[in-house]
Amino acid sequence: MSLVRKSFRPEFLNRVDEIVIFNPLGKEEIIKITQLQLDKVIARFKEKEITLKVDKGVVEKIASEGFDPVWGARPLKRAIRSEILDELAMQIVEGQIKAGDKVIAKLKNSRIVFEIP
């Protein structure tokens, strides 16, 4: 790849990148990508001494809502932010979640809810 970068101008490489056709992602790949992104979120909460567990149903919901046939997996981060991070941030600010808590994200009536056992 470094040889390609040395041989061609960035403008050309950007155009080729726009033209190259990739195989569409399948459901399993989207779920794996979603889990990888959620693992990063879980690690961030662990740094704040908050244990976050995300049930499989939540992963599947975010994977289906965060996937777009045109954009692929790019919207996943936005879905994670709107479905999980925003709500957890509000609960932290309101003092409902604090260091040392364990939070479980699960589906209830097709909505993501957070429980603190």
C-alpha positions in Angstrom: 0.0 0.0 0.0 2.9 2.4 0.7 4.1 1.8 -2.9 0.6 2.8 -4.2 0.6 5.9 -2.0 4.1 6.9 -3.4 3.0 6.2 -7.0 -0.4 8.0 -7.1 -1.7 11.4 -5.9 -4.1 11.5 -3.0 -6.8 12.9 -5.2 -6.7 9.9 -7.4 -6.7 7.4 -4.5 -9.8 9.2 -3.1 -11.6 8.8 -6.4 -10.7 5.2 -6.6 -11.9 4.7 -3.1 -15.3 6.1 -4.1 -15.6 3.8 -7.1 -14.4 0.5 -5.6 -17.4 -1.7 -5.0 -17.3 -3.7 -1.8 -19.4 -6.7 -0.9 -22.3 -5.7 1.3 -22.0 -6.5 5.0 -24.1 -9.3 6.3 -26.1 -9.4 9.5 -23.3 -11.3 11.4 -20.7 -8.8 10.3 -22.8 -5.9 11.5 -23.4 -7.6 14.9 -19.7 -8.2 15.3 -18.9 -4.6 14.4 -21.6 -3.4 16.8 -20.1 -5.6 19.6 -16.6 -4.2 18.9 -17.9 -0.6 19.2 -19.8 -1.5 22.4 -16.7 -3.1 23.9 -15.0 0.3 23.5 -18.0 1.9 25.4 -17.8 -0.7 28.1 -14.1 -0.1 28.5 -14.7 3.7 28.9 -17.2 3.1 31.6 -14.9 0.7 33.3 -12.3 3.5 33.6 -15.0 5.4 35.5 -15.6 2.4 37.7 -19.0 1.6 36.2 -19.6 -1.9 35.0 -21.7 -1.9 31.9 -23.2 -5.2 30.6 -25.1 -5.1 27.3 -27.5 -8.0 26.6 -27.5 -9.7 23.2 -30.9 -8.3 22.3 -29.6 -4.7 22.7 -26.6 -5.5 20.5 -29.0 -6.9 17.8 -31.3 -3.8 18.1 -28.5 -1.4 17.7 -27.0 -3.4 14.8 -30.3 -3.3 12.9 -31.0 0.4 13.6 -27.4 1.4 13.0 -27.0 -0.3 9.7 -27.7 1.4 6.4 -27.4 -0.4 3.1 -25.8 2.6 1.5 -23.5 3.7 4.3 -22.8 0.2 5.8 -21.8 0.3 9.4 -20.9 4.0 9.5 -24.1 5.0 11.3 -23.5 2.5 14.2 -21.6 5.0 16.3 -24.5 7.4 16.0 -27.0 4.7 17.0 -24.8 3.7 20.0 -24.6 7.4 21.1 -28.3 8.0 20.8 -29.5 4.6 22.2 -27.0 4.1 25.0 -24.5 6.9 25.7 -27.0 9.8 25.8 -29.3 8.0 28.3 -26.4 6.8 30.5 -24.9 10.3 30.5 -28.2 11.8 31.7 -28.5 9.2 34.4 -24.9 9.9 35.5 -25.5 13.6 35.6 -28.7 13.1 37.6 -26.8 10.9 40.1 -28.8 7.7 39.3 -25.6 6.0 38.2 -22.3 6.5 40.0 -18.9 4.9 40.4 -19.1 1.3 41.6 -22.5 0.7 40.0 -23.3 -2.2 37.7 -25.6 -1.2 34.8 -27.3 -3.8 32.6 -28.7 -2.6 29.2 -31.5 -4.8 28.1 -34.6 -4.8 25.9 -38.0 -4.3 27.4 -41.0 -3.9 25.1 -38.6 -3.3 22.2 -36.9 -0.4 24.0 -33.5 -0.3 25.6 -33.7 0.1 29.4 -31.0 0.3 32.0 -31.2 -1.6 35.2 -29.0 -1.2 38.3 -29.2 -4.4 40.3 
